[in-house]
Amino acid sequence: MVHSLLNALNVRVVGSGDKYLVLAHGFGTDQSAWQRILPYFTPYYRVVLYDLVCAGSVNPDNFDFQRYTTLDAYVDDLLYILDALNVSRCAYVGHSVSAMIGILASIRRRELFTKLILIGASPRFLNDNDYHGGFVDGEIETLFSAMEANYAAWVNGYAPLAVGADVPAAVREFSRTLFNMRPDISLFVCRTVFNSDLRGVLGLVKVPCYIVQTAKDVSVPASVATYMKNHLGGKSTVILLNTEGHLPHLSAPALLAQAIRRALSQ
């Protein structure tokens, strides 16, 4: 099972060094999202890259709609990969949904992670009483309907909004990996992400966390970064990036690499 999973999820270890660094991508991308970040770290780390099972770069037959109803199955995959590679300690960088996957993995196996670097992380995207997640129920349903009605048109509208910054190459890149996803899988994962509420487990995280938040992110309001800092169980630090958008590794890689480096050196 393990080794077939390594192949299925395109697991790669690149770079040299005696420490491991995991780069885990978010919804709508695959491991290629890190290509502009990689050169900053491969001289110093063995970097573990893999694709989430929902990524367009993975054979869609591997996506089990019964199994991936919650983020726990994604956590299983991550831990499987690290065990198969005999990684006993690593620093973990997770973008968006993978930030939350990393949080859950660190609760299960605290000794495995030296620190978590969380980019565009949100424990809940929906507003709730005094919690501001950035979305209301009606908006989410409209989003799902648009995805179902015409996936290509939805991608063309959503990609520039998510990238946020005026970086055409980043918009093209994000559009490409979104298009690569099978629309039914994309919609299913989107529903899973929007239906999850991990606020209740944040206090169980004892690993040091670095919350990387851009100045303006259409998916995650800045108040969410503050909320996470206040509710995570371990030492946590917010790193504000002076750029816009939900995908700084595509739109501002040098700036993000600097922030990751700073977090790793602390």
Sequence and secondary structure as in RCSB ss.txt:
>XXXX:A:sequence
MVHSLLNALNVRVVGSGDKYLVLAHGFGTDQSAWQRILPYFTPYYRVVLYDLVCAGSVNPDNFDFQRYTTLDAYV
DDLLYILDALNVSRCAYVGHSVSAMIGILASIRRRELFTKLILIGASPRFLNDNDYHGGFVDGEIETLFSAMEAN
YAAWVNGYAPLAVGADVPAAVREFSRTLFNMRPDISLFVCRTVFNSDLRGVLGLVKVPCYIVQTAKDVSVPASVA
TYMKNHLGGKSTVILLNTEGHLPHLSAPALLAQAIRRALSQ
>XXXX:A:secstr
 HHHHHHHTT EEES SSEEEEEE  TT  GGGGTTTGGGTTTTEEEEEE  TTSTTS GGG  TTGGGSTHHHH
HHHHHHHHHTT  SEEEEEETHHHHHHHHHHHH GGGEEEEEEES  S SB BTTB  SB HHHHHHHHHHHHH 
HHHHHHHHHHHHH SS HHHHHHHHHHHHHS HHHHHHHHHHHHH   GGGGGG  S EEEEEEEE SSS HHHH
HHHHHH SS EEEEEEEEESS HHHH HHHHHHHHHHHHH 
